[in-house]
Amino acid sequence: MKKSLVHANESPVDWQYRSIFEATNDGVIIGDLQTGLVLEANPAACIMHGYTHDAFIGMPLLKFIHPESQPAFHDFLQATRAGGAFDVQTLHVRKDNSTFNAEWRTSIFNYHKHPCLLGVVRDVSKQILAEQHLNQRVETRLHEQATLLEISHTLASTLELQPGLILDQLREIIEYDHAGLFSLEKSTFITLAMRGATPLEKSAPVRILLNDPETLKTLFNEHRPMRIANVWSDEPQARSLRALLEDGAALLLDGMNSWMWVPLAVKSRVIGGMGVAHQKPDFFTSHHADLALSVANQAAITMINAELYGHAQELAVLEERQRLARDLHDAVNQSLFSAGLIAEVLPRLWDRDQDEARHSLEDLRKLTRGAMAEMRALLAELRPSTLIDAELGDLLRLLGNSFTGRTNIPSTIIVKGEGMLPAEVQVAVYRVGQEALSNIAKHAEAHSVEVILKQENTSIELNIRDDGKGFDPAQIASGHYGLSMMRERAEAVGAQLTIISQPGKGTELTIYWRELERKEA
């Protein structure tokens, strides 16, 4: 049998410590720093590497270190020779060529005037794997939160319903094979969009008649998602689903096994639902349900806003528009409630990455403020009396907040003095300011905007400056950049409009009106 590479009757491990040495659960390796060979090892180290004790003794230390880790291990040995205790993590190779991650904790001692390394080796593969899984989960959650914020911003930035976009956004955070978005009209569910196989997406809108209120109550499910592990089972929910989708909507279940239904509701009013399916049985988890509900709340607000906005375009009677404005105000409250639901999942980030959590919360705050400002601006559009009865300074602040919420470009609104304007002048000045900010958002690539309003009893001056890319007024074609419309509005009320701009030096717009000039006109 092979003897230890020490004197025949001697060992670097004193006999009185031998029992402790051999009973230690961690691997213990003693190596000669001059030769780089193993002098002694306990049973745990031998078993860890898949060798017998005789085979392990005399082996070069680098033999069981994976080539990827050998440069770092060589540097580690060099540092150890200089003295002191060191820790290092390396990838080890077993006799059968399988690998594992090991953590070394070492010190040096002299044996027969030879510097020797005493290394305690621990298999940390499970720990590293657990950390990798944890990091992956954290990355997944961060991606989900970022995607939820993006979805919220996307859906809140439009008043036109795009049902296909809602399902596409949902797929960013929840994998599915088939999906359908339904609206509820009286007692009938109507498909607005479907995703999945080509026949499904090209199928005509499907109508699902709800025969009794109990079915609607079941689908509402107290505003909670409903998951079915196997749609082809004999479970009551599975049988009810198959019966409900037995006509044209049965395509949603073709080849599928798992199903999740998420009601779309505003307060206690059910306005529709989302159904998603997957080929794998029992695929959807409670976490999927939480994510889907967050998207569903945003989708419900989008559908309500689109519905109200469509009504606003059709109604001409002032009283009806005022009613619509009140309904839109309710939608804002629901939007904030929905944003709160999204915020509820953000605290999970706090224990993982506080900086990222603060960033996400700041994004959510900006989204909420922007949505509020946008809806307030829309209320002003829907109530003609608002543009006349409100203070012009307040209207400009509303425009500025809406502009910043939509573009993330800081805006400074300064109001000096007070004054009463004729209704048509106030509306014209407001519209010019609105168009100017719209042009800045579309074309200027600005980093900041300043709006200064100076008012007196008989005159008004509005100045809007940006630090964007500017333009050459002489090179702008007639009617481009909204200039012609702003000039027409100013001229209609006897105001002067001046625009100063140079490429690379931003743009300054000034509209000036005096009561005397208006009377003479």
Contacts in CASP RR format, 6 or more apart in sequence:
PFRMAT RR
TARGET T0000
AUTHOR 0000-0000-0000
METHOD contacts of the structure
MODEL  1
MKKSLVHANESPVDWQYRSIFEATNDGVIIGDLQTGLVLEANPAACIMHG
YTHDAFIGMPLLKFIHPESQPAFHDFLQATRAGGAFDVQTLHVRKDNSTF
NAEWRTSIFNYHKHPCLLGVVRDVSKQILAEQHLNQRVETRLHEQATLLE
ISHTLASTLELQPGLILDQLREIIEYDHAGLFSLEKSTFITLAMRGATPL
EKSAPVRILLNDPETLKTLFNEHRPMRIANVWSDEPQARSLRALLEDGAA
LLLDGMNSWMWVPLAVKSRVIGGMGVAHQKPDFFTSHHADLALSVANQAA
ITMINAELYGHAQELAVLEERQRLARDLHDAVNQSLFSAGLIAEVLPRLW
DRDQDEARHSLEDLRKLTRGAMAEMRALLAELRPSTLIDAELGDLLRLLG
NSFTGRTNIPSTIIVKGEGMLPAEVQVAVYRVGQEALSNIAKHAEAHSVE
VILKQENTSIELNIRDDGKGFDPAQIASGHYGLSMMRERAEAVGAQLTII
SQPGKGTELTIYWRELERKEA
1 54 0 8 1.000
2 54 0 8 1.000
2 55 0 8 1.000
2 57 0 8 1.000
2 58 0 8 1.000
3 57 0 8 1.000
4 11 0 8 1.000
4 39 0 8 1.000
4 40 0 8 1.000
4 57 0 8 1.000
5 32 0 8 1.000
5 35 0 8 1.000
5 37 0 8 1.000
5 38 0 8 1.000
5 39 0 8 1.000
5 57 0 8 1.000
5 58 0 8 1.000
6 12 0 8 1.000
6 39 0 8 1.000
6 40 0 8 1.000
6 111 0 8 1.000
6 112 0 8 1.000
7 112 0 8 1.000
11 18 0 8 1.000
11 40 0 8 1.000
12 30 0 8 1.000
12 39 0 8 1.000
12 40 0 8 1.000
12 111 0 8 1.000
12 116 0 8 1.000
13 21 0 8 1.000
13 30 0 8 1.000
13 40 0 8 1.000
21 28 0 8 1.000
21 42 0 8 1.000
22 42 0 8 1.000
22 43 0 8 1.000
24 42 0 8 1.000
24 44 0 8 1.000
24 120 0 8 1.000
25 44 0 8 1.000
26 44 0 8 1.000
26 120 0 8 1.000
26 121 0 8 1.000
26 122 0 8 1.000
27 41 0 8 1.000
27 42 0 8 1.000
27 44 0 8 1.000
27 45 0 8 1.000
27 48 0 8 1.000
27 120 0 8 1.000
27 121 0 8 1.000
27 122 0 8 1.000
28 41 0 8 1.000
28 42 0 8 1.000
28 44 0 8 1.000
28 45 0 8 1.000
28 118 0 8 1.000
28 119 0 8 1.000
28 120 0 8 1.000
28 121 0 8 1.000
29 38 0 8 1.000
29 40 0 8 1.000
29 41 0 8 1.000
29 45 0 8 1.000
29 61 0 8 1.000
29 117 0 8 1.000
29 118 0 8 1.000
29 119 0 8 1.000
29 121 0 8 1.000
30 38 0 8 1.000
30 39 0 8 1.000
30 40 0 8 1.000
30 41 0 8 1.000
30 116 0 8 1.000
30 117 0 8 1.000
30 118 0 8 1.000
30 119 0 8 1.000
31 37 0 8 1.000
31 38 0 8 1.000
31 39 0 8 1.000
31 40 0 8 1.000
31 61 0 8 1.000
31 116 0 8 1.000
31 117 0 8 1.000
31 118 0 8 1.000
32 39 0 8 1.000
32 114 0 8 1.000
32 115 0 8 1.000
32 116 0 8 1.000
32 117 0 8 1.000
33 77 0 8 1.000
33 80 0 8 1.000
33 81 0 8 1.000
33 108 0 8 1.000
33 114 0 8 1.000
33 115 0 8 1.000
33 116 0 8 1.000
33 117 0 8 1.000
34 114 0 8 1.000
34 115 0 8 1.000
36 60 0 8 1.000
36 61 0 8 1.000
36 62 0 8 1.000
36 77 0 8 1.000
37 58 0 8 1.000
37 59 0 8 1.000
37 60 0 8 1.000
37 61 0 8 1.000
38 56 0 8 1.000
38 57 0 8 1.000
38 58 0 8 1.000
38 59 0 8 1.000
38 60 0 8 1.000
38 61 0 8 1.000
39 57 0 8 1.000
39 58 0 8 1.000
39 111 0 8 1.000
39 116 0 8 1.000
40 57 0 8 1.000
41 53 0 8 1.000
41 56 0 8 1.000
41 57 0 8 1.000
43 53 0 8 1.000
45 56 0 8 1.000
45 121 0 8 1.000
46 52 0 8 1.000
46 53 0 8 1.000
46 56 0 8 1.000
48 92 0 8 1.000
48 94 0 8 1.000
48 100 0 8 1.000
48 102 0 8 1.000
48 121 0 8 1.000
48 123 0 8 1.000
49 56 0 8 1.000
49 64 0 8 1.000
49 92 0 8 1.000
49 94 0 8 1.000
49 95 0 8 1.000
50 94 0 8 1.000
50 95 0 8 1.000
50 96 0 8 1.000
51 59 0 8 1.000
51 95 0 8 1.000
55 95 0 8 1.000
61 73 0 8 1.000
61 77 0 8 1.000
62 70 0 8 1.000
62 73 0 8 1.000
62 74 0 8 1.000
63 93 0 8 1.000
64 92 0 8 1.000
64 93 0 8 1.000
64 94 0 8 1.000
65 73 0 8 1.000
65 90 0 8 1.000
65 91 0 8 1.000
65 92 0 8 1.000
65 93 0 8 1.000
66 90 0 8 1.000
66 91 0 8 1.000
66 92 0 8 1.000
66 93 0 8 1.000
66 99 0 8 1.000
68 91 0 8 1.000
69 90 0 8 1.000
69 91 0 8 1.000
69 92 0 8 1.000
72 88 0 8 1.000
72 90 0 8 1.000
73 88 0 8 1.000
73 90 0 8 1.000
76 86 0 8 1.000
76 88 0 8 1.000
76 90 0 8 1.000
76 104 0 8 1.000
77 117 0 8 1.000
79 86 0 8 1.000
80 86 0 8 1.000
80 106 0 8 1.000
80 108 0 8 1.000
80 117 0 8 1.000
81 108 0 8 1.000
81 115 0 8 1.000
83 108 0 8 1.000
84 107 0 8 1.000
84 108 0 8 1.000
85 105 0 8 1.000
85 106 0 8 1.000
85 107 0 8 1.000
85 108 0 8 1.000
86 104 0 8 1.000
86 106 0 8 1.000
87 103 0 8 1.000
87 104 0 8 1.000
87 105 0 8 1.000
87 106 0 8 1.000
88 103 0 8 1.000
88 104 0 8 1.000
88 106 0 8 1.000
89 101 0 8 1.000
89 102 0 8 1.000
89 103 0 8 1.000
89 104 0 8 1.000
89 124 0 8 1.000
90 101 0 8 1.000
90 102 0 8 1.000
90 104 0 8 1.000
91 99 0 8 1.000
91 100 0 8 1.000
91 101 0 8 1.000
91 102 0 8 1.000
92 99 0 8 1.000
92 100 0 8 1.000
92 101 0 8 1.000
92 102 0 8 1.000
92 121 0 8 1.000
93 99 0 8 1.000
94 100 0 8 1.000
100 123 0 8 1.000
100 125 0 8 1.000
101 123 0 8 1.000
101 124 0 8 1.000
101 125 0 8 1.000
101 128 0 8 1.000
102 121 0 8 1.000
102 122 0 8 1.000
102 123 0 8 1.000
102 124 0 8 1.000
103 121 0 8 1.000
103 122 0 8 1.000
103 124 0 8 1.000
104 119 0 8 1.000
104 120 0 8 1.000
104 121 0 8 1.000
105 119 0 8 1.000
105 120 0 8 1.000
105 122 0 8 1.000
106 117 0 8 1.000
106 118 0 8 1.000
106 119 0 8 1.000
106 120 0 8 1.000
107 117 0 8 1.000
107 118 0 8 1.000
107 119 0 8 1.000
108 115 0 8 1.000
108 116 0 8 1.000
108 117 0 8 1.000
108 118 0 8 1.000
109 115 0 8 1.000
109 116 0 8 1.000
109 118 0 8 1.000
110 116 0 8 1.000
138 352 0 8 1.000
138 353 0 8 1.000
141 348 0 8 1.000
141 349 0 8 1.000
141 352 0 8 1.000
142 349 0 8 1.000
142 352 0 8 1.000
142 353 0 8 1.000
142 356 0 8 1.000
143 173 0 8 1.000
144 173 0 8 1.000
144 291 0 8 1.000
144 345 0 8 1.000
145 345 0 8 1.000
145 346 0 8 1.000
145 349 0 8 1.000
145 360 0 8 1.000
146 360 0 8 1.000
147 169 0 8 1.000
147 172 0 8 1.000
147 173 0 8 1.000
148 173 0 8 1.000
148 291 0 8 1.000
148 294 0 8 1.000
148 295 0 8 1.000
148 342 0 8 1.000
148 345 0 8 1.000
149 342 0 8 1.000
149 360 0 8 1.000
149 363 0 8 1.000
149 364 0 8 1.000
149 367 0 8 1.000
150 169 0 8 1.000
150 172 0 8 1.000
151 169 0 8 1.000
151 172 0 8 1.000
151 173 0 8 1.000
151 295 0 8 1.000
151 298 0 8 1.000
152 298 0 8 1.000
152 338 0 8 1.000
152 339 0 8 1.000
152 342 0 8 1.000
152 364 0 8 1.000
152 367 0 8 1.000
153 367 0 8 1.000
154 165 0 8 1.000
154 169 0 8 1.000
155 165 0 8 1.000
155 166 0 8 1.000
155 169 0 8 1.000
155 298 0 8 1.000
155 299 0 8 1.000
155 301 0 8 1.000
155 302 0 8 1.000
156 298 0 8 1.000
156 301 0 8 1.000
156 302 0 8 1.000
156 335 0 8 1.000
156 367 0 8 1.000
156 371 0 8 1.000
156 374 0 8 1.000
157 374 0 8 1.000
157 406 0 8 1.000
158 302 0 8 1.000
159 305 0 8 1.000
159 306 0 8 1.000
159 309 0 8 1.000
159 378 0 8 1.000
160 306 0 8 1.000
160 309 0 8 1.000
161 192 0 8 1.000
161 302 0 8 1.000
161 303 0 8 1.000
161 306 0 8 1.000
161 307 0 8 1.000
163 181 0 8 1.000
163 192 0 8 1.000
163 193 0 8 1.000
164 181 0 8 1.000
164 192 0 8 1.000
164 193 0 8 1.000
164 195 0 8 1.000
166 181 0 8 1.000
166 193 0 8 1.000
166 274 0 8 1.000
166 295 0 8 1.000
166 299 0 8 1.000
166 302 0 8 1.000
167 179 0 8 1.000
167 180 0 8 1.000
167 181 0 8 1.000
167 193 0 8 1.000
167 194 0 8 1.000
167 195 0 8 1.000
167 274 0 8 1.000
168 195 0 8 1.000
169 295 0 8 1.000
170 176 0 8 1.000
170 179 0 8 1.000
170 274 0 8 1.000
170 276 0 8 1.000
170 292 0 8 1.000
170 295 0 8 1.000
171 179 0 8 1.000
171 195 0 8 1.000
173 291 0 8 1.000
173 295 0 8 1.000
174 276 0 8 1.000
174 284 0 8 1.000
174 288 0 8 1.000
174 291 0 8 1.000
174 292 0 8 1.000
175 278 0 8 1.000
176 195 0 8 1.000
176 276 0 8 1.000
176 277 0 8 1.000
176 278 0 8 1.000
177 196 0 8 1.000
177 256 0 8 1.000
177 277 0 8 1.000
177 278 0 8 1.000
177 279 0 8 1.000
178 194 0 8 1.000
178 195 0 8 1.000
178 196 0 8 1.000
178 197 0 8 1.000
178 200 0 8 1.000
178 251 0 8 1.000
178 252 0 8 1.000
178 253 0 8 1.000
178 254 0 8 1.000
178 256 0 8 1.000
178 276 0 8 1.000
178 277 0 8 1.000
179 194 0 8 1.000
179 195 0 8 1.000
179 196 0 8 1.000
179 252 0 8 1.000
179 274 0 8 1.000
179 275 0 8 1.000
179 276 0 8 1.000
179 277 0 8 1.000
180 191 0 8 1.000
180 192 0 8 1.000
180 193 0 8 1.000
180 194 0 8 1.000
180 195 0 8 1.000
180 252 0 8 1.000
180 274 0 8 1.000
180 275 0 8 1.000
180 276 0 8 1.000
181 191 0 8 1.000
181 192 0 8 1.000
181 193 0 8 1.000
181 194 0 8 1.000
181 273 0 8 1.000
181 274 0 8 1.000
181 275 0 8 1.000
181 299 0 8 1.000
182 189 0 8 1.000
182 190 0 8 1.000
182 191 0 8 1.000
182 192 0 8 1.000
182 208 0 8 1.000
182 264 0 8 1.000
182 272 0 8 1.000
182 273 0 8 1.000
182 274 0 8 1.000
182 275 0 8 1.000
183 189 0 8 1.000
183 190 0 8 1.000
183 192 0 8 1.000
183 264 0 8 1.000
183 271 0 8 1.000
183 272 0 8 1.000
183 273 0 8 1.000
183 303 0 8 1.000
184 190 0 8 1.000
184 216 0 8 1.000
184 270 0 8 1.000
184 271 0 8 1.000
184 272 0 8 1.000
184 273 0 8 1.000
187 209 0 8 1.000
187 210 0 8 1.000
187 216 0 8 1.000
188 207 0 8 1.000
188 208 0 8 1.000
188 209 0 8 1.000
188 210 0 8 1.000
189 207 0 8 1.000
189 208 0 8 1.000
189 210 0 8 1.000
189 272 0 8 1.000
189 273 0 8 1.000
190 205 0 8 1.000
190 206 0 8 1.000
190 207 0 8 1.000
190 208 0 8 1.000
191 203 0 8 1.000
191 205 0 8 1.000
191 206 0 8 1.000
191 249 0 8 1.000
192 205 0 8 1.000
194 200 0 8 1.000
194 201 0 8 1.000
194 203 0 8 1.000
194 251 0 8 1.000
194 252 0 8 1.000
195 201 0 8 1.000
197 251 0 8 1.000
197 254 0 8 1.000
199 251 0 8 1.000
200 251 0 8 1.000
200 252 0 8 1.000
200 254 0 8 1.000
203 248 0 8 1.000
203 251 0 8 1.000
206 247 0 8 1.000
206 248 0 8 1.000
206 249 0 8 1.000
208 244 0 8 1.000
208 245 0 8 1.000
208 247 0 8 1.000
208 249 0 8 1.000
210 216 0 8 1.000
210 219 0 8 1.000
215 240 0 8 1.000
215 244 0 8 1.000
216 270 0 8 1.000
218 240 0 8 1.000
219 226 0 8 1.000
219 261 0 8 1.000
219 263 0 8 1.000
219 270 0 8 1.000
219 273 0 8 1.000
220 263 0 8 1.000
220 265 0 8 1.000
220 270 0 8 1.000
221 261 0 8 1.000
221 263 0 8 1.000
223 263 0 8 1.000
223 265 0 8 1.000
224 263 0 8 1.000
224 289 0 8 1.000
224 293 0 8 1.000
225 260 0 8 1.000
225 261 0 8 1.000
225 262 0 8 1.000
225 263 0 8 1.000
225 289 0 8 1.000
225 292 0 8 1.000
225 293 0 8 1.000
225 296 0 8 1.000
226 237 0 8 1.000
226 260 0 8 1.000
226 261 0 8 1.000
226 262 0 8 1.000
227 258 0 8 1.000
227 259 0 8 1.000
227 260 0 8 1.000
227 284 0 8 1.000
227 286 0 8 1.000
227 288 0 8 1.000
227 289 0 8 1.000
228 235 0 8 1.000
228 237 0 8 1.000
228 238 0 8 1.000
228 241 0 8 1.000
228 258 0 8 1.000
228 259 0 8 1.000
228 260 0 8 1.000
228 261 0 8 1.000
229 257 0 8 1.000
229 258 0 8 1.000
229 281 0 8 1.000
229 282 0 8 1.000
230 238 0 8 1.000
230 257 0 8 1.000
230 258 0 8 1.000
230 281 0 8 1.000
230 282 0 8 1.000
231 238 0 8 1.000
231 241 0 8 1.000
231 242 0 8 1.000
231 253 0 8 1.000
231 256 0 8 1.000
231 257 0 8 1.000
231 258 0 8 1.000
231 259 0 8 1.000
231 277 0 8 1.000
232 238 0 8 1.000
232 242 0 8 1.000
232 257 0 8 1.000
241 253 0 8 1.000
241 259 0 8 1.000
241 261 0 8 1.000
242 250 0 8 1.000
242 253 0 8 1.000
245 252 0 8 1.000
245 253 0 8 1.000
252 275 0 8 1.000
252 277 0 8 1.000
253 259 0 8 1.000
253 277 0 8 1.000
255 279 0 8 1.000
256 277 0 8 1.000
256 278 0 8 1.000
256 279 0 8 1.000
257 277 0 8 1.000
257 278 0 8 1.000
257 279 0 8 1.000
257 280 0 8 1.000
257 281 0 8 1.000
257 282 0 8 1.000
257 283 0 8 1.000
258 277 0 8 1.000
258 278 0 8 1.000
258 279 0 8 1.000
258 280 0 8 1.000
258 281 0 8 1.000
258 282 0 8 1.000
258 283 0 8 1.000
258 284 0 8 1.000
259 275 0 8 1.000
259 276 0 8 1.000
259 277 0 8 1.000
259 284 0 8 1.000
260 275 0 8 1.000
260 276 0 8 1.000
260 277 0 8 1.000
260 284 0 8 1.000
260 288 0 8 1.000
260 289 0 8 1.000
260 292 0 8 1.000
261 273 0 8 1.000
261 274 0 8 1.000
261 275 0 8 1.000
262 273 0 8 1.000
262 274 0 8 1.000
262 275 0 8 1.000
262 276 0 8 1.000
262 289 0 8 1.000
262 292 0 8 1.000
262 293 0 8 1.000
262 295 0 8 1.000
262 296 0 8 1.000
263 270 0 8 1.000
263 272 0 8 1.000
263 273 0 8 1.000
263 296 0 8 1.000
264 270 0 8 1.000
264 271 0 8 1.000
264 272 0 8 1.000
264 273 0 8 1.000
264 274 0 8 1.000
264 296 0 8 1.000
264 299 0 8 1.000
264 300 0 8 1.000
264 303 0 8 1.000
265 271 0 8 1.000
265 272 0 8 1.000
265 300 0 8 1.000
266 300 0 8 1.000
266 301 0 8 1.000
266 304 0 8 1.000
266 331 0 8 1.000
266 334 0 8 1.000
267 334 0 8 1.000
271 300 0 8 1.000
271 303 0 8 1.000
271 304 0 8 1.000
272 300 0 8 1.000
272 303 0 8 1.000
273 296 0 8 1.000
274 292 0 8 1.000
274 295 0 8 1.000
274 296 0 8 1.000
274 299 0 8 1.000
276 284 0 8 1.000
276 292 0 8 1.000
278 284 0 8 1.000
290 345 0 8 1.000
293 341 0 8 1.000
294 338 0 8 1.000
294 341 0 8 1.000
294 342 0 8 1.000
294 345 0 8 1.000
297 337 0 8 1.000
297 338 0 8 1.000
297 341 0 8 1.000
297 342 0 8 1.000
298 338 0 8 1.000
298 342 0 8 1.000
300 334 0 8 1.000
300 338 0 8 1.000
301 331 0 8 1.000
301 334 0 8 1.000
301 335 0 8 1.000
301 338 0 8 1.000
304 331 0 8 1.000
304 334 0 8 1.000
305 328 0 8 1.000
305 331 0 8 1.000
308 324 0 8 1.000
308 327 0 8 1.000
308 328 0 8 1.000
308 331 0 8 1.000
309 378 0 8 1.000
311 320 0 8 1.000
311 324 0 8 1.000
312 321 0 8 1.000
312 324 0 8 1.000
312 382 0 8 1.000
315 321 0 8 1.000
315 324 0 8 1.000
318 384 0 8 1.000
318 385 0 8 1.000
321 382 0 8 1.000
321 383 0 8 1.000
321 384 0 8 1.000
322 382 0 8 1.000
322 383 0 8 1.000
324 382 0 8 1.000
325 379 0 8 1.000
325 382 0 8 1.000
325 383 0 8 1.000
328 375 0 8 1.000
328 378 0 8 1.000
328 379 0 8 1.000
328 382 0 8 1.000
329 375 0 8 1.000
329 379 0 8 1.000
331 375 0 8 1.000
332 371 0 8 1.000
332 372 0 8 1.000
332 375 0 8 1.000
335 371 0 8 1.000
335 375 0 8 1.000
336 368 0 8 1.000
336 371 0 8 1.000
336 372 0 8 1.000
339 364 0 8 1.000
339 367 0 8 1.000
339 368 0 8 1.000
339 371 0 8 1.000
342 364 0 8 1.000
343 361 0 8 1.000
343 364 0 8 1.000
346 357 0 8 1.000
346 360 0 8 1.000
346 361 0 8 1.000
346 364 0 8 1.000
347 357 0 8 1.000
349 356 0 8 1.000
349 357 0 8 1.000
349 360 0 8 1.000
350 357 0 8 1.000
366 405 0 8 1.000
366 408 0 8 1.000
369 401 0 8 1.000
369 405 0 8 1.000
370 401 0 8 1.000
370 402 0 8 1.000
370 404 0 8 1.000
370 405 0 8 1.000
370 406 0 8 1.000
373 398 0 8 1.000
373 400 0 8 1.000
373 401 0 8 1.000
373 402 0 8 1.000
373 404 0 8 1.000
373 405 0 8 1.000
373 406 0 8 1.000
374 402 0 8 1.000
374 405 0 8 1.000
374 406 0 8 1.000
376 398 0 8 1.000
376 401 0 8 1.000
376 402 0 8 1.000
377 398 0 8 1.000
377 399 0 8 1.000
377 402 0 8 1.000
379 386 0 8 1.000
380 386 0 8 1.000
380 387 0 8 1.000
380 390 0 8 1.000
380 395 0 8 1.000
380 398 0 8 1.000
386 395 0 8 1.000
387 395 0 8 1.000
387 426 0 8 1.000
387 427 0 8 1.000
387 430 0 8 1.000
388 423 0 8 1.000
388 426 0 8 1.000
388 427 0 8 1.000
392 421 0 8 1.000
392 426 0 8 1.000
392 429 0 8 1.000
392 430 0 8 1.000
392 453 0 8 1.000
392 455 0 8 1.000
392 460 0 8 1.000
393 413 0 8 1.000
393 415 0 8 1.000
393 453 0 8 1.000
395 430 0 8 1.000
396 413 0 8 1.000
396 415 0 8 1.000
396 430 0 8 1.000
396 433 0 8 1.000
396 451 0 8 1.000
396 453 0 8 1.000
396 462 0 8 1.000
397 413 0 8 1.000
397 415 0 8 1.000
399 430 0 8 1.000
399 433 0 8 1.000
399 434 0 8 1.000
399 437 0 8 1.000
399 451 0 8 1.000
400 411 0 8 1.000
400 413 0 8 1.000
400 437 0 8 1.000
400 449 0 8 1.000
400 451 0 8 1.000
401 411 0 8 1.000
403 409 0 8 1.000
403 411 0 8 1.000
403 437 0 8 1.000
403 440 0 8 1.000
403 441 0 8 1.000
403 449 0 8 1.000
404 410 0 8 1.000
404 411 0 8 1.000
406 441 0 8 1.000
407 441 0 8 1.000
409 440 0 8 1.000
409 441 0 8 1.000
409 446 0 8 1.000
409 447 0 8 1.000
409 448 0 8 1.000
409 449 0 8 1.000
410 447 0 8 1.000
410 448 0 8 1.000
410 449 0 8 1.000
411 437 0 8 1.000
411 448 0 8 1.000
411 449 0 8 1.000
411 450 0 8 1.000
411 451 0 8 1.000
412 448 0 8 1.000
412 449 0 8 1.000
412 450 0 8 1.000
412 451 0 8 1.000
413 451 0 8 1.000
413 453 0 8 1.000
414 450 0 8 1.000
414 451 0 8 1.000
414 452 0 8 1.000
414 453 0 8 1.000
415 453 0 8 1.000
415 455 0 8 1.000
416 452 0 8 1.000
416 453 0 8 1.000
416 454 0 8 1.000
416 455 0 8 1.000
417 454 0 8 1.000
417 455 0 8 1.000
417 456 0 8 1.000
418 455 0 8 1.000
419 455 0 8 1.000
419 456 0 8 1.000
419 457 0 8 1.000
419 460 0 8 1.000
420 457 0 8 1.000
421 429 0 8 1.000
421 460 0 8 1.000
421 513 0 8 1.000
422 493 0 8 1.000
422 518 0 8 1.000
424 492 0 8 1.000
424 493 0 8 1.000
425 460 0 8 1.000
425 493 0 8 1.000
425 495 0 8 1.000
425 513 0 8 1.000
425 518 0 8 1.000
428 489 0 8 1.000
428 490 0 8 1.000
428 492 0 8 1.000
428 493 0 8 1.000
428 495 0 8 1.000
429 460 0 8 1.000
429 462 0 8 1.000
429 495 0 8 1.000
429 511 0 8 1.000
429 513 0 8 1.000
431 486 0 8 1.000
431 489 0 8 1.000
432 462 0 8 1.000
432 486 0 8 1.000
432 489 0 8 1.000
432 490 0 8 1.000
432 497 0 8 1.000
432 509 0 8 1.000
432 511 0 8 1.000
433 451 0 8 1.000
433 462 0 8 1.000
433 464 0 8 1.000
433 509 0 8 1.000
433 511 0 8 1.000
435 482 0 8 1.000
435 485 0 8 1.000
435 486 0 8 1.000
436 464 0 8 1.000
436 486 0 8 1.000
436 509 0 8 1.000
437 449 0 8 1.000
437 464 0 8 1.000
439 481 0 8 1.000
439 482 0 8 1.000
440 446 0 8 1.000
440 449 0 8 1.000
440 464 0 8 1.000
440 466 0 8 1.000
440 468 0 8 1.000
440 507 0 8 1.000
443 471 0 8 1.000
443 481 0 8 1.000
444 466 0 8 1.000
444 468 0 8 1.000
444 469 0 8 1.000
444 470 0 8 1.000
444 506 0 8 1.000
444 507 0 8 1.000
445 468 0 8 1.000
445 469 0 8 1.000
446 466 0 8 1.000
446 467 0 8 1.000
446 468 0 8 1.000
446 469 0 8 1.000
446 506 0 8 1.000
447 467 0 8 1.000
447 468 0 8 1.000
448 466 0 8 1.000
448 467 0 8 1.000
449 464 0 8 1.000
449 465 0 8 1.000
449 466 0 8 1.000
450 463 0 8 1.000
450 464 0 8 1.000
450 465 0 8 1.000
450 466 0 8 1.000
451 462 0 8 1.000
451 463 0 8 1.000
451 464 0 8 1.000
452 462 0 8 1.000
452 463 0 8 1.000
452 464 0 8 1.000
452 465 0 8 1.000
453 460 0 8 1.000
453 461 0 8 1.000
453 462 0 8 1.000
453 463 0 8 1.000
454 460 0 8 1.000
454 461 0 8 1.000
454 462 0 8 1.000
454 463 0 8 1.000
458 514 0 8 1.000
458 515 0 8 1.000
458 516 0 8 1.000
459 512 0 8 1.000
459 513 0 8 1.000
459 514 0 8 1.000
459 515 0 8 1.000
460 512 0 8 1.000
460 513 0 8 1.000
461 510 0 8 1.000
461 511 0 8 1.000
461 512 0 8 1.000
461 513 0 8 1.000
462 510 0 8 1.000
462 511 0 8 1.000
462 512 0 8 1.000
463 508 0 8 1.000
463 509 0 8 1.000
463 510 0 8 1.000
464 508 0 8 1.000
464 509 0 8 1.000
464 510 0 8 1.000
465 506 0 8 1.000
465 507 0 8 1.000
465 508 0 8 1.000
465 509 0 8 1.000
466 506 0 8 1.000
466 507 0 8 1.000
467 506 0 8 1.000
468 504 0 8 1.000
468 506 0 8 1.000
468 507 0 8 1.000
469 503 0 8 1.000
469 504 0 8 1.000
469 506 0 8 1.000
470 501 0 8 1.000
470 502 0 8 1.000
470 503 0 8 1.000
470 504 0 8 1.000
470 505 0 8 1.000
470 506 0 8 1.000
470 507 0 8 1.000
471 481 0 8 1.000
471 501 0 8 1.000
471 503 0 8 1.000
471 507 0 8 1.000
472 501 0 8 1.000
472 502 0 8 1.000
472 503 0 8 1.000
473 499 0 8 1.000
473 501 0 8 1.000
476 483 0 8 1.000
478 484 0 8 1.000
479 485 0 8 1.000
483 499 0 8 1.000
486 497 0 8 1.000
486 509 0 8 1.000
486 511 0 8 1.000
487 497 0 8 1.000
490 496 0 8 1.000
490 497 0 8 1.000
490 511 0 8 1.000
491 497 0 8 1.000
493 513 0 8 1.000
493 518 0 8 1.000
494 513 0 8 1.000
494 517 0 8 1.000
494 518 0 8 1.000
494 521 0 8 1.000
495 511 0 8 1.000
495 512 0 8 1.000
495 513 0 8 1.000
496 510 0 8 1.000
496 511 0 8 1.000
496 512 0 8 1.000
496 513 0 8 1.000
497 509 0 8 1.000
497 510 0 8 1.000
497 511 0 8 1.000
498 509 0 8 1.000
498 510 0 8 1.000
498 511 0 8 1.000
498 512 0 8 1.000
499 507 0 8 1.000
499 508 0 8 1.000
499 509 0 8 1.000
499 510 0 8 1.000
500 507 0 8 1.000
500 508 0 8 1.000
500 510 0 8 1.000
501 507 0 8 1.000
501 508 0 8 1.000
END
